[in-house]
């Protein structure tokens, strides 16, 4: 495999493949377990899965790219979700997102910090419109935001 993975992780993957791989309809559970092990689904892992369970790599990529739960790139330790829904938009979500990008050092096309500390995602609605503008870091919601509050929030997770 081109990328370096811990031998113990490859052994875990092989165990998952031995347990689930020969059963019909187990591609998604196998992918979920693989992502739990590696944190994302690297190409080399997908190839290994394809070879072991005899499913074409094109079919595996089709599943991985269809479902938002799967990730082909490494993700940060902390997942920041910035709401861009209507209520948040009206109350300044664009400014919050711009400050998040600035504080995290992320360009427009980047989503994960180089140190893998944070991954920034935009979402259509978090469901806390009364707290707009709002963001979530992992499972914690932060609302009634102003750009000046962003640094303090992120510092809690550094």
Buried (B, 14 or more C-beta within 10 A) or exposed (E): EEEEBEEEBBEBBEEBBEEBBEEEEBBEBBBBBBBEBBBBBBEBBBBBBBEBBEBEEEEBBEBBEEEEEBBEEEBBBBBBBBBBBEBBEEBBBEBBBBBBBEBBEBEEEEBBBEEEBBBBBBBEBBEBBEBBBBBBBEEEBBBEBEBEBBEEBBEEBE
